[in-house]
Amino acid sequence: MDFVSSALIGGALYDLVSSPIKLTAGYIKAGLENLVHLDDKIANVIAEELSKEEYKKSASKEELTGLIESSKVLQGIITQLNEKPQTVITINAYGSGDAFNGDKIMGDKVMGNK
């Protein structure tokens, strides 16, 4: 796992692990939804692994990141996630105006307060 993803995921997981809420697949998915898309099976495995006492006792994000990096289970999951194809969206704009707000229209544009 590269440094950036390790730091981001480690920080997010630290917040989840340090919470008094029981770790479930749904809670893990909700906590990581802005970072990575997880299916229920993977989220369940992560929840089971992070429910172990060694993760609960971590005192900092850095310590939890180290535990994650040394866990074969979590590293296997991270490898699988990194191997998934990712969607790349490319937007090409030609000319001027704002296509999202309606400036890219044909014909006369009448503006007024009516």
C-alpha positions in Angstrom: 0.0 0.0 0.0 1.4 3.4 -0.9 1.9 6.1 1.7 -1.0 8.2 0.7 -3.6 5.5 0.6 -2.1 4.1 3.8 -2.4 7.4 5.6 -6.0 8.1 4.3 -7.4 4.7 5.0 -5.5 4.5 8.3 -6.9 7.8 9.5 -10.5 6.8 8.5 -10.2 3.4 10.1 -8.7 4.9 13.3 -11.8 7.1 13.6 -14.0 4.0 13.1 -12.0 1.7 15.5 -11.8 4.4 18.2 -15.6 4.9 18.1 -17.6 3.1 20.8 -19.9 1.8 18.0 -19.6 -1.9 17.2 -17.8 -2.5 13.9 -20.1 -3.9 11.3 -19.9 -4.3 7.5 -22.4 -1.4 7.1 -20.5 0.8 9.5 -17.2 0.1 7.7 -18.8 0.8 4.3 -20.3 4.0 5.4 -17.0 5.2 7.0 -15.0 4.5 3.9 -17.5 5.4 1.2 -15.6 8.6 0.2 -12.3 6.7 -0.1 -13.2 3.3 -1.6 -16.2 1.3 -2.8 -16.6 -1.9 -0.7 -18.9 -4.8 -1.3 -20.6 -6.4 1.7 -18.2 -9.4 1.8 -15.1 -7.3 1.9 -16.6 -4.9 4.4 -17.5 -7.8 6.7 -13.9 -9.2 6.6 -12.5 -5.8 7.5 -15.0 -5.4 10.3 -14.1 -8.8 11.7 -10.4 -8.1 11.5 -10.6 -4.6 13.1 -12.8 -5.9 15.9 -9.7 -7.7 17.3 -8.4 -6.3 20.5 -5.0 -5.3 19.1 -6.7 -2.8 16.8 -8.9 -1.4 19.5 -5.9 -0.7 21.7 -4.0 1.3 19.1 -3.2 4.7 20.5 -2.8 6.7 17.3 -3.5 6.8 13.6 0.1 6.0 12.9 0.0 2.9 15.2 -3.1 1.7 13.5 -1.6 2.3 10.1 1.3 0.1 11.1 -1.0 -2.7 12.3 -2.9 -2.5 9.0 0.3 -2.7 7.0 1.5 -5.7 9.0 -1.9 -7.5 8.7 -1.9 -10.1 5.9 -5.7 -10.2 5.8 -6.0 -6.4 5.4 -3.1 -6.2 3.0 -4.7 -8.9 0.8 -8.0 -6.9 0.7 -6.1 -3.7 -0.1 -4.3 -5.4 -2.9 -7.6 -6.7 -4.3 -9.0 -3.1 -4.2 -6.0 -1.7 -5.9 -6.3 -4.2 -8.7 -9.9 -3.4 -9.5 -10.4 -1.3 -12.7 -11.2 2.3 -11.9 -13.5 4.5 -13.9 -11.8 7.5 -15.5 -14.0 10.4 -16.6 -12.7 12.9 -19.1 -14.5 16.1 -19.9 -13.4 18.1 -23.0 -14.8 21.6 -23.4 -14.4 23.4 -26.7 -15.3 27.1 -26.9 -16.5 29.3 -24.0 -19.5 29.2 -21.8 -20.8 26.9 -19.1 -22.4 23.7 -20.4 -23.7 22.8 -17.0 -25.5 26.1 -16.4 -27.1 26.4 -19.8 -24.8 28.9 -21.6 -24.1 26.3 -24.3 -27.4 26.7 -26.1 -28.2 27.6 -29.7 -30.3 30.6 -30.6 -31.1 33.7 -28.7 -30.9 33.7 -25.0 -33.3 36.1 -23.3 -32.5 37.0 -19.7 -34.7 39.0 -17.5 -36.5 39.2 -14.2 -40.2 38.4 -14.9 
